[in-house]
Amino acid sequence: MKLDEAVALVEGCDSLSDLRQALQSIAEDYGFASYNFIDAGRPDLDVPYYLGTTGTEWETTYRDNQFVHVDPYIAKARRFNLPFDWASISLPKPRQGPRSGLMRLMDAAFSFGFKEGVIVPYHFRDHLGRIQSAVCVFYWKDSIKFFQMRMTEIRNELHLIVIYFMQRIIDINAVDKRNAHAIFRGQSVDAVQLTEKERDVLAWAARGKTSKENSTILSCSELTVDTHIRNALAKLNASNKTHAVARCIGLGLIDL
């Protein structure tokens, strides 16, 4: 599969189910057995959000042993921007006594046939402007020598594909969240057809601007601003300007 075909396949997905299968097809084409996407932005969570194809048995093993808290690859991904291999982190030498969390993690991975892997970090700002981190882990079951040779050829391509994949997850989740919010309120996102001016006045109102200040910014009269606000209130079924702003943010119609 060519790079442009892989990107097009990812961008054409409209659901997480389709996206999950699309990346699995791409991963297999590059020689990987499976993958897992993990939300790495909340180190306190025992079970972060994840999406992948490694199967319930490995996922249960990883979760039940709380490997997410001792996984050095996740920790490195939170402070690193480029893809890296498992081999980039040295395993401690075997010793007597209890095995470390890292050794238990790798023992478990090897028992599932995973011989190597590549981790692709991704950092982004959420809708509130907070820095978030995610990681996509690809699992390799073929020979290590073939893995090393293959990675010199595909590392950059895989990185680019994952960027599109992770952005698509964000976009799909955002749409699902907005639609769920709209359905809960008995309102369809697509049914709220605000004009550009109506969105503008509410966007500035969300930033604390009064109607008078809004009129100066938008080069129109204060009466025109108030008219846009009234029209927007009616379309949003909102009781006041604050309510309209909150509903617009919830529906993704304006941003802060």
C-alpha positions as protocol buffer text, in pm:
chain_id: "A"
residue {
  index: 1
  type: MET
  ca { x: 0 y: 0 z: 0 }
}
residue {
  index: 2
  type: LYS
  ca { x: 140 y: 340 z: -99 }
}
residue {
  index: 3
  type: LEU
  ca { x: 158 y: 626 z: 151 }
}
residue {
  index: 4
  type: ASP
  ca { x: -106 y: 837 z: -22 }
}
residue {
  index: 5
  type: GLU
  ca { x: -340 y: 537 z: -34 }
}
residue {
  index: 6
  type: ALA
  ca { x: -293 y: 474 z: 339 }
}
residue {
  index: 7
  type: VAL
  ca { x: -363 y: 837 z: 425 }
}
residue {
  index: 8
  type: ALA
  ca { x: -671 y: 841 z: 202 }
}
residue {
  index: 9
  type: LEU
  ca { x: -797 y: 523 z: 369 }
}
residue {
  index: 10
  type: VAL
  ca { x: -766 y: 682 z: 714 }
}
residue {
  index: 11
  type: GLU
  ca { x: -920 y: 1013 z: 612 }
}
residue {
  index: 12
  type: GLY
  ca { x: -1215 y: 835 z: 453 }
}
residue {
  index: 13
  type: CYS
  ca { x: -1326 y: 677 z: 782 }
}
residue {
  index: 14
  type: ASP
  ca { x: -1640 y: 817 z: 945 }
}
residue {
  index: 15
  type: SER
  ca { x: -1653 y: 591 z: 1252 }
}
residue {
  index: 16
  type: LEU
  ca { x: -1409 y: 451 z: 1507 }
}
residue {
  index: 17
  type: SER
  ca { x: -1495 y: 100 z: 1392 }
}
residue {
  index: 18
  type: ASP
  ca { x: -1394 y: 180 z: 1034 }
}
residue {
  index: 19
  type: LEU
  ca { x: -1085 y: 364 z: 1155 }
}
residue {
  index: 20
  type: ARG
  ca { x: -981 y: 71 z: 1373 }
}
residue {
  index: 21
  type: GLN
  ca { x: -997 y: -170 z: 1080 }
}
residue {
  index: 22
  type: ALA
  ca { x: -830 y: 74 z: 841 }
}
residue {
  index: 23
  type: LEU
  ca { x: -519 y: 109 z: 1055 }
}
residue {
  index: 24
  type: GLN
  ca { x: -506 y: -268 z: 1109 }
}
residue {
  index: 25
  type: SER
  ca { x: -499 y: -318 z: 731 }
}
residue {
  index: 26
  type: ILE
  ca { x: -221 y: -61 z: 702 }
}
residue {
  index: 27
  type: ALA
  ca { x: -27 y: -216 z: 993 }
}
residue {
  index: 28
  type: GLU
  ca { x: -44 y: -560 z: 835 }
}
residue {
  index: 29
  type: ASP
  ca { x: 70 y: -420 z: 503 }
}
residue {
  index: 30
  type: TYR
  ca { x: 378 y: -278 z: 680 }
}
residue {
  index: 31
  type: GLY
  ca { x: 445 y: -613 z: 849 }
}
residue {
  index: 32
  type: PHE
  ca { x: 298 y: -560 z: 1197 }
}
residue {
  index: 33
  type: ALA
  ca { x: 67 y: -806 z: 1369 }
}
residue {
  index: 34
  type: SER
  ca { x: -151 y: -550 z: 1548 }
}
residue {
  index: 35
  type: TYR
  ca { x: -153 y: -214 z: 1721 }
}
residue {
  index: 36
  type: ASN
  ca { x: -294 y: -24 z: 2017 }
}
residue {
  index: 37
  type: PHE
  ca { x: -378 y: 345 z: 2041 }
}
residue {
  index: 38
  type: ILE
  ca { x: -360 y: 466 z: 2402 }
}
residue {
  index: 39
  type: ASP
  ca { x: -447 y: 800 z: 2561 }
}
residue {
  index: 40
  type: ALA
  ca { x: -126 y: 882 z: 2747 }
}
residue {
  index: 41
  type: GLY
  ca { x: -239 y: 1219 z: 2878 }
}
residue {
  index: 42
  type: ARG
  ca { x: -372 y: 1094 z: 3214 }
}
residue {
  index: 43
  type: PRO
  ca { x: -97 y: 909 z: 3405 }
}
residue {
  index: 44
  type: ASP
  ca { x: -333 y: 867 z: 3702 }
}
residue {
  index: 45
  type: LEU
  ca { x: -580 y: 644 z: 3514 }
}
residue {
  index: 46
  type: ASP
  ca { x: -556 y: 267 z: 3556 }
}
residue {
  index: 47
  type: VAL
  ca { x: -756 y: 217 z: 3235 }
}
residue {
  index: 48
  type: PRO
  ca { x: -692 y: 499 z: 2987 }
}
residue {
  index: 49
  type: TYR
  ca { x: -890 y: 526 z: 2666 }
}
residue {
  index: 50
  type: TYR
  ca { x: -757 y: 284 z: 2405 }
}
residue {
  index: 51
  type: LEU
  ca { x: -844 y: 153 z: 2061 }
}
residue {
  index: 52
  type: GLY
  ca { x: -666 y: -135 z: 1897 }
}
residue {
  index: 53
  type: THR
  ca { x: -647 y: -484 z: 1754 }
}
residue {
  index: 54
  type: THR
  ca { x: -420 y: -681 z: 1990 }
}
residue {
  index: 55
  type: GLY
  ca { x: -718 y: -876 z: 2126 }
}
residue {
  index: 56
  type: THR
  ca { x: -894 y: -893 z: 2461 }
}
residue {
  index: 57
  type: GLU
  ca { x: -645 y: -1140 z: 2615 }
}
residue {
  index: 58
  type: TRP
  ca { x: -346 y: -905 z: 2581 }
}
residue {
  index: 59
  type: GLU
  ca { x: -556 y: -603 z: 2675 }
}
residue {
  index: 60
  type: THR
  ca { x: -679 y: -782 z: 2989 }
}
residue {
  index: 61
  type: THR
  ca { x: -324 y: -884 z: 3082 }
}
residue {
  index: 62
  type: TYR
  ca { x: -198 y: -527 z: 3036 }
}
residue {
  index: 63
  type: ARG
  ca { x: -488 y: -378 z: 3228 }
}
residue {
  index: 64
  type: ASP
  ca { x: -505 y: -628 z: 3516 }
}
residue {
  index: 65
  type: ASN
  ca { x: -132 y: -594 z: 3584 }
}
residue {
  index: 66
  type: GLN
  ca { x: -161 y: -214 z: 3564 }
}
residue {
  index: 67
  type: PHE
  ca { x: 133 y: -211 z: 3325 }
}
residue {
  index: 68
  type: VAL
  ca { x: 37 y: 140 z: 3213 }
}
residue {
  index: 69
  type: HIS
  ca { x: 195 y: 274 z: 3535 }
}
residue {
  index: 70
  type: VAL
  ca { x: 531 y: 99 z: 3479 }
}
residue {
  index: 71
  type: ASP
  ca { x: 547 y: 104 z: 3101 }
}
residue {
  index: 72
  type: PRO
  ca { x: 865 y: 303 z: 3017 }
}
residue {
  index: 73
  type: TYR
  ca { x: 758 y: 336 z: 2654 }
}
residue {
  index: 74
  type: ILE
  ca { x: 445 y: 527 z: 2752 }
}
residue {
  index: 75
  type: ALA
  ca { x: 651 y: 745 z: 2987 }
}
residue {
  index: 76
  type: LYS
  ca { x: 903 y: 820 z: 2712 }
}
residue {
  index: 77
  type: ALA
  ca { x: 627 y: 895 z: 2462 }
}
residue {
  index: 78
  type: ARG
  ca { x: 494 y: 1170 z: 2692 }
}
residue {
  index: 79
  type: ARG
  ca { x: 818 y: 1366 z: 2651 }
}
residue {
  index: 80
  type: PHE
  ca { x: 926 y: 1259 z: 2302 }
}
residue {
  index: 81
  type: ASN
  ca { x: 803 y: 1357 z: 1956 }
}
residue {
  index: 82
  type: LEU
  ca { x: 951 y: 1101 z: 1718 }
}
residue {
  index: 83
  type: PRO
  ca { x: 881 y: 728 z: 1673 }
}
residue {
  index: 84
  type: PHE
  ca { x: 1110 y: 493 z: 1865 }
}
residue {
  index: 85
  type: ASP
  ca { x: 1159 y: 117 z: 1894 }
}
residue {
  index: 86
  type: TRP
  ca { x: 1135 y: -102 z: 2203 }
}
residue {
  index: 87
  type: ALA
  ca { x: 1509 y: -159 z: 2171 }
}
residue {
  index: 88
  type: SER
  ca { x: 1569 y: 211 z: 2240 }
}
residue {
  index: 89
  type: ILE
  ca { x: 1509 y: 138 z: 2610 }
}
residue {
  index: 90
  type: SER
  ca { x: 1753 y: -111 z: 2760 }
}
residue {
  index: 91
  type: LEU
  ca { x: 1612 y: -392 z: 2970 }
}
residue {
  index: 92
  type: PRO
  ca { x: 1761 y: -435 z: 3318 }
}
residue {
  index: 93
  type: LYS
  ca { x: 1989 y: -732 z: 3370 }
}
residue {
  index: 94
  type: PRO
  ca { x: 1819 y: -1040 z: 3522 }
}
residue {
  index: 95
  type: ARG
  ca { x: 1871 y: -1065 z: 3898 }
}
residue {
  index: 96
  type: GLN
  ca { x: 1748 y: -1265 z: 4190 }
}
residue {
  index: 97
  type: GLY
  ca { x: 1430 y: -1161 z: 4367 }
}
residue {
  index: 98
  type: PRO
  ca { x: 1107 y: -1000 z: 4243 }
}
residue {
  index: 99
  type: ARG
  ca { x: 1111 y: -893 z: 3881 }
}
residue {
  index: 100
  type: SER
  ca { x: 1065 y: -527 z: 3800 }
}
residue {
  index: 101
  type: GLY
  ca { x: 749 y: -393 z: 3640 }
}
residue {
  index: 102
  type: LEU
  ca { x: 935 y: -346 z: 3311 }
}
residue {
  index: 103
  type: MET
  ca { x: 1059 y: -706 z: 3312 }
}
residue {
  index: 104
  type: ARG
  ca { x: 711 y: -837 z: 3390 }
}
residue {
  index: 105
  type: LEU
  ca { x: 572 y: -625 z: 3107 }
}
residue {
  index: 106
  type: MET
  ca { x: 826 y: -756 z: 2857 }
}
residue {
  index: 107
  type: ASP
  ca { x: 782 y: -1116 z: 2977 }
}
residue {
  index: 108
  type: ALA
  ca { x: 411 y: -1080 z: 2911 }
}
residue {
  index: 109
  type: ALA
  ca { x: 469 y: -924 z: 2569 }
}
residue {
  index: 110
  type: PHE
  ca { x: 711 y: -1200 z: 2466 }
}
residue {
  index: 111
  type: SER
  ca { x: 465 y: -1466 z: 2582 }
}
residue {
  index: 112
  type: PHE
  ca { x: 213 y: -1323 z: 2335 }
}
residue {
  index: 113
  type: GLY
  ca { x: 468 y: -1348 z: 2055 }
}
residue {
  index: 114
  type: PHE
  ca { x: 554 y: -978 z: 2040 }
}
residue {
  index: 115
  type: LYS
  ca { x: 927 y: -963 z: 1962 }
}
residue {
  index: 116
  type: GLU
  ca { x: 962 y: -592 z: 1892 }
}
residue {
  index: 117
  type: GLY
  ca { x: 750 y: -285 z: 1847 }
}
residue {
  index: 118
  type: VAL
  ca { x: 748 y: 78 z: 1748 }
}
residue {
  index: 119
  type: ILE
  ca { x: 591 y: 359 z: 1948 }
}
residue {
  index: 120
  type: VAL
  ca { x: 462 y: 673 z: 1776 }
}
residue {
  index: 121
  type: PRO
  ca { x: 389 y: 966 z: 2015 }
}
residue {
  index: 122
  type: TYR
  ca { x: 139 y: 1240 z: 1937 }
}
residue {
  index: 123
  type: HIS
  ca { x: 87 y: 1564 z: 2131 }
}
residue {
  index: 124
  type: PHE
  ca { x: -198 y: 1806 z: 2075 }
}
residue {
  index: 125
  type: ARG
  ca { x: -416 y: 2070 z: 2239 }
}
residue {
  index: 126
  type: ASP
  ca { x: -771 y: 1975 z: 2332 }
}
residue {
  index: 127
  type: HIS
  ca { x: -1077 y: 2199 z: 2297 }
}
residue {
  index: 128
  type: LEU
  ca { x: -985 y: 2376 z: 2622 }
}
residue {
  index: 129
  type: GLY
  ca { x: -629 y: 2443 z: 2509 }
}
residue {
  index: 130
  type: ARG
  ca { x: -472 y: 2181 z: 2736 }
}
residue {
  index: 131
  type: ILE
  ca { x: -173 y: 1980 z: 2616 }
}
residue {
  index: 132
  type: GLN
  ca { x: -264 y: 1612 z: 2570 }
}
residue {
  index: 133
  type: SER
  ca { x: -52 y: 1313 z: 2475 }
}
residue {
  index: 134
  type: ALA
  ca { x: -139 y: 992 z: 2295 }
}
residue {
  index: 135
  type: VAL
  ca { x: 63 y: 701 z: 2165 }
}
residue {
  index: 136
  type: CYS
  ca { x: 20 y: 436 z: 1899 }
}
residue {
  index: 137
  type: VAL
  ca { x: 207 y: 111 z: 1960 }
}
residue {
  index: 138
  type: PHE
  ca { x: 267 y: -132 z: 1673 }
}
residue {
  index: 139
  type: TYR
  ca { x: 349 y: -495 z: 1761 }
}
residue {
  index: 140
  type: TRP
  ca { x: 593 y: -705 z: 1559 }
}
residue {
  index: 141
  type: LYS
  ca { x: 602 y: -1088 z: 1555 }
}
residue {
  index: 142
  type: ASP
  ca { x: 846 y: -1154 z: 1270 }
}
residue {
  index: 143
  type: SER
  ca { x: 1227 y: -1167 z: 1299 }
}
residue {
  index: 144
  type: ILE
  ca { x: 1411 y: -881 z: 1470 }
}
residue {
  index: 145
  type: LYS
  ca { x: 1652 y: -851 z: 1178 }
}
residue {
  index: 146
  type: PHE
  ca { x: 1363 y: -803 z: 935 }
}
residue {
  index: 147
  type: PHE
  ca { x: 1207 y: -550 z: 1173 }
}
residue {
  index: 148
  type: GLN
  ca { x: 1525 y: -341 z: 1182 }
}
residue {
  index: 149
  type: MET
  ca { x: 1556 y: -349 z: 804 }
}
residue {
  index: 150
  type: ARG
  ca { x: 1187 y: -268 z: 755 }
}
residue {
  index: 151
  type: MET
  ca { x: 1189 y: 24 z: 996 }
}
residue {
  index: 152
  type: THR
  ca { x: 1463 y: 206 z: 806 }
}
residue {
  index: 153
  type: GLU
  ca { x: 1226 y: 204 z: 510 }
}
residue {
  index: 154
  type: ILE
  ca { x: 891 y: 286 z: 668 }
}
residue {
  index: 155
  type: ARG
  ca { x: 955 y: 483 z: 990 }
}
residue {
  index: 156
  type: ASN
  ca { x: 872 y: 824 z: 844 }
}
residue {
  index: 157
  type: GLU
  ca { x: 573 y: 694 z: 650 }
}
residue {
  index: 158
  type: LEU
  ca { x: 433 y: 525 z: 960 }
}
residue {
  index: 159
  type: HIS
  ca { x: 477 y: 844 z: 1159 }
}
residue {
  index: 160
  type: LEU
  ca { x: 280 y: 1047 z: 905 }
}
residue {
  index: 161
  type: ILE
  ca { x: 2 y: 787 z: 885 }
}
residue {
  index: 162
  type: VAL
  ca { x: -35 y: 785 z: 1263 }
}
residue {
  index: 163
  type: ILE
  ca { x: -62 y: 1165 z: 1272 }
}
residue {
  index: 164
  type: TYR
  ca { x: -359 y: 1143 z: 1034 }
}
residue {
  index: 165
  type: PHE
  ca { x: -501 y: 848 z: 1229 }
}
residue {
  index: 166
  type: MET
  ca { x: -487 y: 1024 z: 1564 }
}
residue {
  index: 167
  type: GLN
  ca { x: -632 y: 1345 z: 1427 }
}
residue {
  index: 168
  type: ARG
  ca { x: -915 y: 1141 z: 1276 }
}
residue {
  index: 169
  type: ILE
  ca { x: -987 y: 988 z: 1618 }
}
residue {
  index: 170
  type: ILE
  ca { x: -1004 y: 1337 z: 1768 }
}
residue {
  index: 171
  type: ASP
  ca { x: -1237 y: 1457 z: 1491 }
}
residue {
  index: 172
  type: ILE
  ca { x: -1470 y: 1157 z: 1514 }
}
residue {
  index: 173
  type: ASN
  ca { x: -1487 y: 1174 z: 1894 }
}
residue {
  index: 174
  type: ALA
  ca { x: -1558 y: 1546 z: 1876 }
}
residue {
  index: 175
  type: VAL
  ca { x: -1846 y: 1492 z: 1633 }
}
residue {
  index: 176
  type: ASP
  ca { x: -1985 y: 1207 z: 1844 }
}
residue {
  index: 177
  type: LYS
  ca { x: -1964 y: 1422 z: 2157 }
}
residue {
  index: 178
  type: ARG
  ca { x: -2137 y: 1716 z: 1991 }
}
residue {
  index: 179
  type: ASN
  ca { x: -2410 y: 1495 z: 1847 }
}
residue {
  index: 180
  type: ALA
  ca { x: -2466 y: 1326 z: 2183 }
}
residue {
  index: 181
  type: HIS
  ca { x: -2494 y: 1667 z: 2346 }
}
residue {
  index: 182
  type: ALA
  ca { x: -2735 y: 1784 z: 2078 }
}
residue {
  index: 183
  type: ILE
  ca { x: -2950 y: 1472 z: 2100 }
}
residue {
  index: 184
  type: PHE
  ca { x: -2963 y: 1506 z: 2478 }
}
residue {
  index: 185
  type: ARG
  ca { x: -3090 y: 1860 z: 2431 }
}
residue {
  index: 186
  type: GLY
  ca { x: -3334 y: 1747 z: 2164 }
}
residue {
  index: 187
  type: GLN
  ca { x: -3147 y: 1941 z: 1900 }
}
residue {
  index: 188
  type: SER
  ca { x: -2948 y: 1835 z: 1592 }
}
residue {
  index: 189
  type: VAL
  ca { x: -2612 y: 1998 z: 1526 }
}
residue {
  index: 190
  type: ASP
  ca { x: -2686 y: 2012 z: 1154 }
}
residue {
  index: 191
  type: ALA
  ca { x: -3021 y: 2176 z: 1225 }
}
residue {
  index: 192
  type: VAL
  ca { x: -2860 y: 2479 z: 1393 }
}
residue {
  index: 193
  type: GLN
  ca { x: -2778 y: 2702 z: 1096 }
}
residue {
  index: 194
  type: LEU
  ca { x: -2616 y: 3013 z: 1241 }
}
residue {
  index: 195
  type: THR
  ca { x: -2496 y: 3279 z: 1000 }
}
residue {
  index: 196
  type: GLU
  ca { x: -2132 y: 3386 z: 1003 }
}
residue {
  index: 197
  type: LYS
  ca { x: -2227 y: 3715 z: 1175 }
}
residue {
  index: 198
  type: GLU
  ca { x: -2430 y: 3532 z: 1440 }
}
residue {
  index: 199
  type: ARG
  ca { x: -2134 y: 3307 z: 1518 }
}
residue {
  index: 200
  type: ASP
  ca { x: -1904 y: 3610 z: 1527 }
}
residue {
  index: 201
  type: VAL
  ca { x: -2108 y: 3802 z: 1784 }
}
residue {
  index: 202
  type: LEU
  ca { x: -2143 y: 3496 z: 2007 }
}
residue {
  index: 203
  type: ALA
  ca { x: -1773 y: 3415 z: 1975 }
}
residue {
  index: 204
  type: TRP
  ca { x: -1682 y: 3765 z: 2091 }
}
residue {
  index: 205
  type: ALA
  ca { x: -1948 y: 3748 z: 2362 }
}
residue {
  index: 206
  type: ALA
  ca { x: -1780 y: 3429 z: 2483 }
}
residue {
  index: 207
  type: ARG
  ca { x: -1464 y: 3637 z: 2526 }
}
residue {
  index: 208
  type: GLY
  ca { x: -1645 y: 3886 z: 2748 }
}
residue {
  index: 209
  type: LYS
  ca { x: -1723 y: 4154 z: 2490 }
}
residue {
  index: 210
  type: THR
  ca { x: -2035 y: 4366 z: 2534 }
}
residue {
  index: 211
  type: SER
  ca { x: -2270 y: 4452 z: 2248 }
}
residue {
  index: 212
  type: LYS
  ca { x: -2108 y: 4797 z: 2224 }
}
residue {
  index: 213
  type: GLU
  ca { x: -1759 y: 4647 z: 2205 }
}
residue {
  index: 214
  type: ASN
  ca { x: -1885 y: 4389 z: 1960 }
}
residue {
  index: 215
  type: SER
  ca { x: -2021 y: 4659 z: 1731 }
}
residue {
  index: 216
  type: THR
  ca { x: -1678 y: 4829 z: 1722 }
}
residue {
  index: 217
  type: ILE
  ca { x: -1496 y: 4504 z: 1648 }
}
residue {
  index: 218
  type: LEU
  ca { x: -1740 y: 4401 z: 1373 }
}
residue {
  index: 219
  type: SER
  ca { x: -1785 y: 4754 z: 1232 }
}
residue {
  index: 220
  type: CYS
  ca { x: -2163 y: 4760 z: 1268 }
}
residue {
  index: 221
  type: SER
  ca { x: -2421 y: 4921 z: 1492 }
}
residue {
  index: 222
  type: GLU
  ca { x: -2501 y: 4799 z: 1841 }
}
residue {
  index: 223
  type: LEU
  ca { x: -2859 y: 4746 z: 1722 }
}
residue {
  index: 224
  type: THR
  ca { x: -2731 y: 4510 z: 1449 }
}
residue {
  index: 225
  type: VAL
  ca { x: -2529 y: 4315 z: 1707 }
}
residue {
  index: 226
  type: ASP
  ca { x: -2837 y: 4278 z: 1928 }
}
residue {
  index: 227
  type: THR
  ca { x: -3039 y: 4161 z: 1626 }
}
residue {
  index: 228
  type: HIS
  ca { x: -2781 y: 3891 z: 1548 }
}
residue {
  index: 229
  type: ILE
  ca { x: -2790 y: 3779 z: 1912 }
}
residue {
  index: 230
  type: ARG
  ca { x: -3173 y: 3758 z: 1916 }
}
residue {
  index: 231
  type: ASN
  ca { x: -3173 y: 3556 z: 1596 }
}
residue {
  index: 232
  type: ALA
  ca { x: -2910 y: 3322 z: 1736 }
}
residue {
  index: 233
  type: LEU
  ca { x: -3106 y: 3277 z: 2061 }
}
residue {
  index: 234
  type: ALA
  ca { x: -3410 y: 3169 z: 1863 }
}
residue {
  index: 235
  type: LYS
  ca { x: -3215 y: 2922 z: 1649 }
}
residue {
  index: 236
  type: LEU
  ca { x: -3040 y: 2775 z: 1954 }
}
residue {
  index: 237
  type: ASN
  ca { x: -3354 y: 2767 z: 2169 }
}
residue {
  index: 238
  type: ALA
  ca { x: -3151 y: 2954 z: 2430 }
}
residue {
  index: 239
  type: SER
  ca { x: -3296 y: 3169 z: 2709 }
}
residue {
  index: 240
  type: ASN
  ca { x: -3020 y: 3432 z: 2713 }
}
residue {
  index: 241
  type: LYS
  ca { x: -2682 y: 3523 z: 2566 }
}
residue {
  index: 242
  type: THR
  ca { x: -2485 y: 3320 z: 2822 }
}
residue {
  index: 243
  type: HIS
  ca { x: -2701 y: 3018 z: 2751 }
}
residue {
  index: 244
  type: ALA
  ca { x: -2648 y: 3065 z: 2376 }
}
residue {
  index: 245
  type: VAL
  ca { x: -2271 y: 3088 z: 2415 }
}
residue {
  index: 246
  type: ALA
  ca { x: -2262 y: 2773 z: 2629 }
}
residue {
  index: 247
  type: ARG
  ca { x: -2474 y: 2584 z: 2377 }
}
residue {
  index: 248
  type: CYS
  ca { x: -2259 y: 2700 z: 2085 }
}
residue {
  index: 249
  type: ILE
  ca { x: -1942 y: 2580 z: 2257 }
}
residue {
  index: 250
  type: GLY
  ca { x: -2106 y: 2249 z: 2341 }
}
residue {
  index: 251
  type: LEU
  ca { x: -2217 y: 2199 z: 1983 }
}
residue {
  index: 252
  type: GLY
  ca { x: -1880 y: 2300 z: 1845 }
}
residue {
  index: 253
  type: LEU
  ca { x: -2025 y: 2599 z: 1657 }
}
residue {
  index: 254
  type: ILE
  ca { x: -1776 y: 2846 z: 1809 }
}
residue {
  index: 255
  type: ASP
  ca { x: -1436 y: 2802 z: 1968 }
}
residue {
  index: 256
  type: LEU
  ca { x: -1247 y: 2978 z: 2245 }
}
